[in-house]
């Protein structure tokens, strides 16, 4: 089983223009909480942990979009895993 830490090692910076070619109807998870990691969210998605995902959405820790065009921001930390994209605003 893949751990959140293993998933976190897959994270790379990406700008919106790099992600446009992949705007193909998959889900985009935008992590807004600075403490919540992309690995944790990807892991919950991999396990199908709807309770955790719904909790994060209802608390404003993350948002789920159907298109990169709807996601606010232009530069992200990003991973693609299990048919979904996981993003966090990138501050260099």
C-alpha positions in Angstrom: 0.0 0.0 0.0 1.3 3.4 -0.9 1.8 5.8 2.1 1.1 9.6 2.2 4.9 10.1 2.5 5.6 8.1 -0.7 3.0 10.1 -2.5 4.4 13.4 -1.3 7.7 12.5 -3.0 6.0 12.7 -6.3 5.1 16.4 -5.9 6.5 18.8 -8.5 5.9 22.5 -9.3 3.7 23.1 -12.3 2.0 26.1 -13.9 -1.4 26.2 -15.3 -0.2 26.1 -18.9 1.5 22.8 -18.2 -1.7 21.3 -16.9 -4.1 22.5 -19.7 -3.3 19.6 -22.0 -4.5 17.3 -19.2 -7.8 19.0 -18.7 -9.8 15.9 -19.7 -12.6 15.6 -17.3 -10.7 14.2 -14.4 -11.0 15.6 -10.9 -8.8 18.4 -9.6 -8.3 18.5 -5.8 -7.0 21.9 -4.6 -5.6 21.7 -1.1 -6.0 25.1 0.7 -4.9 24.2 4.2 -1.2 24.9 4.6 -0.9 22.0 7.1 -2.7 19.4 4.9 -0.4 17.7 2.4 -1.0 16.5 -1.1 0.1 13.1 0.0 -2.6 12.9 2.7 -5.4 13.9 0.3 -4.1 11.6 -2.5 -3.9 8.7 0.0 -7.5 9.4 1.3 -8.7 9.4 -2.4 -6.8 6.2 -3.1 -8.5 4.5 -0.1 -11.9 5.9 -1.1 -12.1 7.6 2.3 -15.2 9.8 1.6 -15.6 10.7 5.2 -12.1 12.4 5.3 -12.5 14.0 1.9 -16.0 15.4 2.8 -14.6 16.6 6.2 -11.8 18.5 4.4 -14.2 20.1 1.9 -16.7 21.1 4.5 -14.0 22.7 6.6 -12.6 24.6 3.7 -9.3 22.7 3.7 -9.7 21.7 0.1 -11.9 22.1 -2.9 -12.7 19.7 -5.8 -13.0 21.0 -9.4 -13.9 19.3 -12.7 -11.6 21.5 -14.8 -8.2 23.2 -14.3 -9.8 26.3 -15.8 -12.0 26.6 -12.7 -9.1 26.3 -10.2 -7.9 29.7 -8.8 -4.2 30.4 -9.1 -1.5 29.9 -11.7 1.4 28.0 -10.1 0.9 24.8 -8.1 2.6 22.0 -6.4 1.0 19.1 -8.3 0.8 15.3 -8.5 -1.2 13.1 -10.8 -2.3 9.9 -9.0 -5.1 7.4 -9.5 -6.9 9.3 -12.3 -7.0 12.6 -10.4 -4.8 15.7 -10.0 -3.8 17.0 -6.6 -2.8 20.7 -6.4 -1.6 23.1 -3.8 -0.8 26.8 -4.5 3.0 27.1 -4.9 4.8 29.9 -3.3 8.5 30.1 -4.3 
